[in-house]
Each structure stands twice: as structure tokens, then as C-alpha cells.
Amino acid sequence: MMMVQGQGFPTRKCPKGEHSVLYCPQKAEPSCDNPTIHELDGPAACDIPQCFCNTPTIRNTKTGKCVMPKDC
């Protein structure tokens, strides 16, 4: 857990090439279908960390891997 001003914020252990993010409400990560951080379809929870691909890579939703946008 990372401590900020005396409060514990949850983080997630992510694979190499990814990093932990915490949005409230949750956001959808950049992907081949939508290369920007955007709203999730449907309800979005808070305080649940997610793993996003490190810039400049984005998520290929077919493979689940982080790829360069040109490789989508």
C-alpha cells in the first residue's frame, strides 16, 4: 500500500510494462479500439486498482498484451 497524507491507497502489482492506477470511478484504459482513457460502459467501482499499459503502449483487447498503437 502507498501512504498519502496518512491514508492507505490500494495499489496493484502489475506485470512488467504496466503500472497501477486508481481512478474513482474506474476508467477504461487506452486500447486498440479507443486509444484514450475513457469512461467505462456501465457501473464503475471505486478503490479498485487497475493495471494500465505504460505509455506509449496500449492494450490489445484480443491478446490482453500491451502493444504499440501501430501494431494493433
C-alpha positions as CSV (number, residue, x, y, z in Angstrom):
1,M,0.0,0.0,0.0
2,M,1.1,3.5,-0.7
3,M,0.5,6.1,2.0
4,V,-0.7,9.5,1.1
5,Q,-1.5,12.1,3.8
6,G,-2.0,9.3,6.3
7,Q,-4.4,7.3,4.2
8,G,-3.7,4.0,2.6
9,F,-4.5,3.9,-1.1
10,P,-4.6,0.4,-2.7
11,T,-2.2,-0.4,-5.5
12,R,-1.9,-3.4,-7.6
13,K,1.2,-5.4,-8.6
14,C,1.3,-5.2,-12.3
15,P,3.3,-7.2,-14.9
16,K,6.4,-5.6,-16.5
17,G,5.4,-2.9,-18.9
18,E,2.3,-1.9,-16.9
19,H,1.6,0.3,-13.9
20,S,-1.0,0.5,-11.2
21,V,-3.7,3.3,-11.5
22,L,-6.6,4.2,-9.2
23,Y,-9.5,6.2,-10.7
24,C,-12.7,6.8,-8.9
25,P,-14.9,5.9,-10.6
26,Q,-12.8,3.4,-12.6
27,K,-11.9,4.3,-16.1
28,A,-11.3,2.2,-19.2
29,E,-7.6,2.0,-20.2
30,P,-6.4,3.0,-23.7
31,S,-6.8,0.2,-26.1
32,C,-6.6,-0.5,-29.8
33,D,-10.3,0.2,-30.1
34,N,-10.1,3.5,-28.1
35,P,-6.6,4.8,-27.6
36,T,-7.5,7.3,-24.8
37,I,-8.5,6.9,-21.2
38,H,-12.3,6.9,-21.2
39,E,-15.5,6.1,-19.3
40,L,-16.4,2.5,-18.7
41,D,-19.6,1.2,-20.1
42,G,-21.9,0.5,-17.2
43,P,-21.3,1.0,-13.4
44,A,-17.8,1.7,-12.3
45,A,-16.5,1.0,-8.8
46,C,-14.0,3.0,-6.7
47,D,-10.9,2.0,-4.8
48,I,-10.1,-0.9,-7.1
49,P,-6.7,-0.5,-8.6
50,Q,-6.2,-1.5,-12.2
51,C,-3.1,-2.2,-14.4
52,F,-2.7,0.1,-17.4
53,C,-0.1,-0.3,-20.1
54,N,2.9,2.0,-19.9
55,T,2.9,4.9,-22.4
56,P,3.3,4.8,-25.3
57,T,1.8,1.3,-25.5
58,I,-1.9,0.5,-25.3
59,R,-3.9,-2.7,-24.6
60,N,-4.7,-5.1,-27.4
61,T,-8.0,-6.4,-26.1
62,K,-7.8,-9.5,-28.3
63,T,-4.5,-10.7,-26.8
64,G,-4.5,-8.8,-23.5
65,K,-1.0,-7.6,-24.2
66,C,0.5,-4.1,-24.3
67,V,1.4,-3.1,-27.9
68,M,2.5,0.0,-29.8
69,P,-0.5,1.6,-31.5
70,K,0.9,0.8,-34.9
71,D,0.8,-2.9,-34.0
72,C,-3.0,-3.0,-33.3
